[in-house]
Amino acid sequence: MANEQMLPAARRRWWRRRLLLAAVLAGLTPCAGCHPTAPRVEFANRRFSGALRTATNTKNPQRLAAAKKSIEQAVAAREIGLEEHAWYEEIIALAEAGDWERAERRTIEFRRDQR
């Protein structure tokens, strides 16, 4: 008889744990469209993200190297800000590591944030 009375309470605790776990997991799941926003860049500097987009889309290491070189020259000439440069460096690092798809997605996000 004591076991029968404990069963509903045990069931309630089990369901509470499951609901708590579901709530925690739902809170940790990233939402669609939730990503860091790219900095606003000068219109003339959009050529760098265009070059990176082409390089990552075609998975072409030569185009990536050319884009990287032009970005480094612009950094030396102080045409690119630090935050903008950090985004370009992240994209270049992903592509150089062979993660072309992710690099392309980051480039697309960067360009989308410029609109």
N, C-alpha and C positions, 0 to 999 in steps of 0.2 A: 504494500500500500504506500509506503514512503517513497518507493521508486516511481510510482505513478504521479505523485505530487511534484517530484523533482523534474520530471521529464519536460513539462511546459517551460519551466524556468531555464533549463539547459538549452532548450530550443530557442528561447528568446535571446539568450546570451550568444548563441551561435549566429542567429540572424543579425544581431547588433554588430558583432565582429565583422561579418560579411559586408554590411552596409557601411561601416566605418572604413574598411579596406577599399570598397568601391569609391567612396567619397575622396579618400586620399589619392587613389590612382587617377581619378578624374581631375583632381587639382594639379597633378603632376604632368598630365598629358598636355603637350603644347597644342595650342589652337592653330587652326589654319590662318595664315596671314600674320601670325605673331612672330616677328623677327626684328632684329635691330634695324633701325632706320638709317640709311646711308646719309652722309652729310650732303648738303647742297653744294654743288660745284659750279664753277664758272662755265658758261656755255662753251667756251673754247676748249675746256678740259674734257668735254664729253668724248673727244676723239680717243682718249686713252681707254675709256670703258668700251668704246666701239671696237678698238683694236683687240682688247681682251676678249670681247664677245666673239669676234671672228676667230681668234686663235683657239678658244675653248670649244666653239661649235665645230670647227674643222679638225680639232685635236692635232693641231700642227705645231710641233715644237719650235720650228723656225719662226713662225709668226709670233709665238709666245715670247721668244727671245728678243725679237724686234720690238714688241710692245714693252717688254721689261726695260730695254735699253732707252726707249723714248721716255718712259716714265722716270727712270733714273736721271736722265738729262733735265727733265722738267723740275725734278726735286732739287737738283743742283742749282738751277736757275731760279728757284723759289717760286715757281708757278703753281705748285701743288702744296696744299696744306697737309699737316701731319695726319689728321683724321682721314682725309681722302687717300693719302698714301698708305695708311694702314689697311684700308679696304683693298686697294690694289695689291698690296703685298700678300694679303690672305688669299686672294684669288690666284695669284701667281704661284704661291706655295702649294695650293691644292692641285693645280695643273701640273706642276713639276713633280708632285708625288704620284701622278698618274690618275688622280681622281677628277677626270675631265668633266664628268656629269655634274658633280657638286660645284666645281669651279664655274661651270656655265650657269648653273642655277643662281649662284651668288652674283654673277655678273648681271644676269637678268634682273635680280632683285635690286641691285645697285642702280641700274638704268631706269627701272620702274619708279624708284624713289625720287628720280630727278624730274618726274612729270609734275 
